[in-house]
Amino acid sequence: MAELTREQFVEKVLEYVRSKFPLVKLARGGQAFSLKVNGHVASLENLYRIAILNPEEMRHHVERWMVELLRAAEGRPDTGGTFEELKDRIFPLVLSSTDSDLHAGSTVTQPLLEGLMIGYGVDDDRTILHIPRPVFDSWKIPLEQLHETAIENLVKKSEAIAAHAAEDEEGNVNLILFQTMDGYDASRILLPTLHERLRQHLGSPFVAGIPNRDILLCFRDDPATVDRLRSQIKADFRAMPHQVTDRLLLITPDGIAPHD
């Protein structure tokens, strides 16, 4: 299948959704490259990027996208439960400040760096549900407690994962890649022990890239390695769904800083 233009893609989404979900109120959104689904604006950006990567499965991706939108809009118990009921499934999410998900339901966030936010989601096996501000307010807990809980869960989830290491011609590790595809790879840049664990291989400080949510690249802060990976990170950011940032970040003993 030839790659569809954005206008052609919108027409396909309208066709598939109207065929499978005839009761859904569907219209073009007021924002660029979006649809209005039962009165709520939904960006098509991530769906488009997923679909062009696997065009043979486009209808499946569109239908799954719509199911997730409808489930999230129903006020499901997964985002309406108590903190005690949900606390073991709450994880941090590193998000772009321009991410449409941040504005769709007044979700809970806090700043990380310029252009980046930390959000919080409830893991629901097939999807990650952002925690709406009204739900968080009903829990009557401080944001610090929510953040600490999310980080603790991320640490536990990350204990058994395997990272992939690449060596230079002298046998020195110059790149370590995290790509489990569980939705939290970029968020692993928040792991409290990341610097301590990797500095023996990559030196200190070292550089990190999170072009999309499903990859974390950590590498040596030397000009040759940085120049080689910078263009790849920018290319991945442009092409892949669930974009985070094309900027390079510095992992230091004191935390995360802009590489620039």
N, C-alpha and C positions, 0 to 999 in steps of 0.2 A: 504494500500500500504506500502510495506517495505521501510524503509529509504534508499534512493539512495546514493551510494558513489559519490564523487565529479566527477569522470570520467563518471559515469552513468548519472549524472545530466547534464553535458555538452552535452552528446549525446542527451538527451531529449530536451534541449533547442534548439540545432541545428535542431532537427526533427520538433519541433513546429514552429520555426521561418520560416524555409524553406517551410513548408506547408502553413502558413498563409500569409507570406510576401515573395513571390518567387522572387521579384525584388531586394531584399536587398542583397548586397554583404557581405557574411558572411564567416569568417574563424576563426580559433583558434588564440588567441592573443599571442603576444610574452611574456607578463607578466603572472605570475602564476594565474591560475583560472580566465581567461578572454577570451573574444571574440573580434574580430575585426569586427566592424559593419560599413560598408561603409567607411572603412579606418580608423575609430576611435576606439581606444581600450576602451572597457567597462568591468569593473570588474563584476564578477558574485557573489561576496560575499554576498551582501545584498539580492539579488534575491534568492540565495540558502537558506539563513536563513528564509526568508519569506515562501518559498515553503515547507520546511520541517516542519514548524509549522502548515501548512494547506495543506497537500499533495493532498487532493481531488480537490483543486482549482489550482493545479500547472499550467495547461495550461493557465488558465485565468490570473494568475500572470505573466507568461512569455509573453503573448500577450500584456498585459498592459505595462509591462516594455519596450517592443520594441516600442510601440506607443509613450511612453514618450521620449525615446531616439531619435526617428525620428522627433518628434515635436521640441525637443530642438535643433536638428542639422539643422533645416530648417531656423534658424535665425528669429524666430517668433517675432511679434510686442511686445510681453510681455517683451522681453529682449532687444528690440531695440528701445523702446519708450524714450521720454524725461524724465528727472527727475520729472518734474511737473506732467506728465501723470501717473507716476508709484509710486510716493512718498507715497501714502496712503497704498500701498501693499508691502512695503519693510520691512523686519524683520531681526533681527540678528539670527545667527545660531552658536551654540557652536559645534565645529568640532574637531575631532582628527587630529593631524598634518599629520598622515599617511592616511587620508581619500582620496580615489582615486578621489573623486569629486573635490578636490582642484587642482589637476594637469590636469584634463581633458580639461579645457578651460581657463587656466590662470585667475582664479577667484579672486575677491577682498577679501582679508583677512587682519587681523592684529593679532599679538600674544596676547594670554590671559595669559597662564602659560606654563611652559615647557610641551610640548606634546599636548597642546590645542591651537586652533585658534578661532577667531571670524570671521565668514563669513557673507555674506549678500545675501538674496534671495528675489525674487518677488513671492508672494503668487498667485498661479494660480488655486485655488480651489482643483483640483485633484493632484497637484504636486507643488513642490517648485523649482523654477528655479534660480540657482546661477547666480549672476551678473558677467558677464565676464569683465575682466580688460579693453578691448577696449571700451565697452559700458560706463563704469564708467568714463574713460578718456574723452569721448565725452561730458559728462555732465558738465565738468569743475567746479566741486564743491570740496571742501576739504573733506578728509576722515572723519574728525570730524563731518561735517554736515550730511554725510551719516549715521554715527553711531548714532548721536542724533535722526535723523528721525526714524531709525529702532527701537531704544529703546522706543521712544514715542509711536510708533505703538504697540509695545509689551505690554506696560503698559495699553493702551486702550483695547487691546484684552484680557488682563488678569483680568480686573476689576470685571467681573461678574462670574469668574470661581469659583468652589467650590473645596476646598482641603479636603482630607480625613485624619482624625487624629486618632491615636492609643494611648491608655492610658496604664500605668503600673498598677500593683495591687493596688497601693495607689490612683489611679485616676489621676495621673499626665500625661500630654501629653508628650510622648517621641518620637513620630514620626509623621511627617506631609508629606503626599504624594500628589504630583501633577501628574495627568495622564489623561489629556483631550484627548490625541491621535490626537491633531491637528498639530503635527509636531514641536511644539515649547516648549514642556515641559522641556527638558533639557536647552533650552535657557532662561527659566525663572530664572535660577540661576543669570542672569544678571540684574534682576529687581532692580532698585535703592532702593526700600523700603523693599526688602526681609528680611534683617536683622532686621530692625525696627519692622516689622509686626510679625515676628516669635520669637523674642528673649524672649518675655514675656511668651511664652509656652516652649521654648527649652533651655533657658539660652543663655549666650553670652560668647564666640563665640559658634556656633553650627556647626555640620558636615553636609555635603551634598554629595550625590552620584548621578551621571548621567551616568549609564552604557550604555544607548542608548538614542536616541533623544526623545523617547516617555515616559520618566519618570524622575521625580526629587524627590529624597528622601531627607528630612531634618530631622535630629534627634539630640538628646542630645549627648554631647561630654563626655559620661561616659564610662568606659571600657566595662561594660557588654553590653550596647546597641551597641557600636562600633564593638565589637567582633561578636555579633550576626548578624549584618547587613553586615559586610565586606564580609563574604563568599557568602551571597546572591547576593550582587552587583557584585562580581567576576563571579558568575555563570550566572547571567543575561547578563553580558558583553560577555561571551563566547557563549551564546546560541542565543541571540536576534539579529535581523537585525539593521542596522543604529547605529553601535557601536560608543560610544564617549570615555569613559575611565572607567577603573576599579579602578582607584585611588580615595581615599577619599579627599574631599576638605573642607576647613574651611571657614565658613562665619563669617566675623568679622565686626566691625563698619567701618573699613577702606576698606573693599572689600573682594575679594576672595584670598585665599592662599592655598598652599598644606598642607594637614593635617599632612603629615609626617615631 
